Structures are given as structure tokens and as C-alpha cells.
Amino acid sequence: MKTLSLALLALLGSSTAYCWDAQSHAAIGLVAEKRLTPETRRHIEHILGNFDLASIAGWMDELRSATKGFGPLAGNTEARQFAQRYPHNDQWHYVDLPLGETKYTDDGPFSRPEDVVHEINIAVRVLEDKSSAVPPRIAIYMIVHLVGEVHQPLHVANGFYDLSNPAHPVLITDPKAAAGKEDDKGANDLSFGSQRMDELHAYWDGLLPAKVAGSKDPLALAKKLSDAIQSGAWASAGDHYSWAEGWATESVAAARQAYAGISFGPAEMEGGKLRRIHVTLPANYDVSAVPLARERLAKAAFHLAELLNAINWPARS
């Protein structure tokens, strides 16, 4: 494995509490770049000046820190201009599908024009010279990060609830019944303790990947992910413009496993809106959650390389 770049070291030292953490995104990039074809490497290097995917893997997260004046991108002109042009870019990282949804559809009742699936496809079109929505450099940043996001189960599926009796919340999985109901923001509002990392979403973002790796070292996690890849079984079918939809559909199924066995306690409400639901995780939660997290991270790395290699890169001088 390569020596970590200064940009990656800065990323790892920053706060990324909204998605797979910095370790995870860096590891996904490390594994994916080793699976790139020479032609893909040449095109990426033409645009970026290198093909160090790990060092750019967290750019989309660091935008949020930069707008508040801290983090690796604080003061970065490109980041500031991008955030000004796309003030809602934080909504590109996810889509909120009910747990009972069987398939992501781009015009479905829970999909959005700016959800994670649509944004991956927009970035692909930019790199194929079919759109000028963002500069090619940022399109690569988007793909590297958002392919990771669409494989995080809690960035695709959402718990919806009947809160007519807040003392006994009822999880709703049926898509038709879920419409208009209060949701748990991708399990960010599910609390099994008193600490920040005791929210289920944060547990999946950071603690489970560290358990997969046995440490917080992205190189150690990358090794685990490389060993887990099943190339023949994981190849995406059909047109590469439809792949992100399929990956989102897989993540909903994985999210059903992530919610399995959870006991829902009382809900805290604030101004008529859900603030928090106290939950109890099964005693053996990690027995299934750790291998599931390993598989989702490994698939993210495999599919990231697969997508970059499938892009119809335009001829360049």
C-alpha cells in the first residue's frame, strides 16, 4: 500500500460525522484505484494531475466544514464557489426510501432530482462530455465519494413511524403507508445510549468500519476490503447508467438487516416533530452488522472502480 498523502492525512484528522467516515472513504479509494485500467488512470490523471482517489474521497464532506471556516478546504476558492453555486449539495449524499421498498426508481415517490443516485449519474455524464453541470474535476470528486455513500445502507433507507402514541413508536416499512410520516433521518434519530456515537447512523458510519479493520487505519481497512471482494459475483448488470439504481436497491435490503431485531422505546418530540427515539440493539447485533458493513464497503470499492472503468471517456489531446 502507498504512503498516505498529506491531503489524506488532513482528511483523516477532520470531522466527517455525516456518512461513512474518513477512514472508510479513504479505504474505498485505495482499493478502487488499484483496480483501474491503464486507460482510466490516464484519463483521471489528465483531469486531476494524479489518480490518488483516497486523497479526494472526502472532498464532498469537507465542503460542509469549509462553509463554517474549518477543515482542509477552509479558504479553498474552488470549494467556496462550488458551495455557493450548489448550496444544497449536502442533500446529494442520500435518498430516503422506506425499508419495505423493493426497488429504487428515479421517478419514484421517495426519490429526488438531487439524490445520491441522480448525482452519480450526472457526474458520469459530465465525464462523458454529455453535461457541463460541474467541472470534470469535481465530477470525479462526486463519483469517488457518492458511490461510497450509495452503498451505506442508512444513506438509502429510512425508518418511518406512526407516532400517534410517542411512548410506543411503530416502525412503518410499507412505502404507501410511510408517505408523509415522521422519519428517523437515516437512523440519525435512533439513540441507544447517551454519546454521539450511540446514534445508529453514527455507529454504521464510524464504529463498524473500525471493527471491520480492527483499527482506525485506512490501510488496514483497505486490506480487509480487498480480501472480501468477489469480482465475478459482484459485477453490475446492464447499462452503467443504471448501476447506481441497482446499488441503491441493494442498500435498502442491507438496511432491513441493519434494523432487524431493534426494539423501539419512547420517542422524544419537539414542536410536534420527532427529535429522538430511544432504541435497544440486539445483544448480538455486531455478529451480523460487522460482516454486512465489510461487504457494503468492499462492494463500494469494487463498484467505484467498475464505474470509472466503464465511463466512455472522450478522446483528449
Secondary structure, DSSP 8 states (H G I E B T S, - for coil): -----HHHHHHHTS--TTSS-HHHHHHHHHHHHTT--HHHHHHHHHHHSS--HHHHTTHHHHHHHHTTT-STTTT-HHHHHHHHH-TTGGGGG---EETT-----TTSTT--TTSHHHHHHHHHHHHTTS--SS-HHHHHHHHHHHHHHHTSGGGTEE-EEE-SSTTS-EEE--HHHHTT-EE-TTTTTEESSSSGGGBHHHIIIIIHHHHHHTSS-HHHHHHHHHHH--HHHH---S-GGGHHHHHHHHHHHHHHHHHTT-EEEEEEEETTEEEEEEEE--TTHHHHHHHHHHHHHHHHHHHHHHHHHHS------
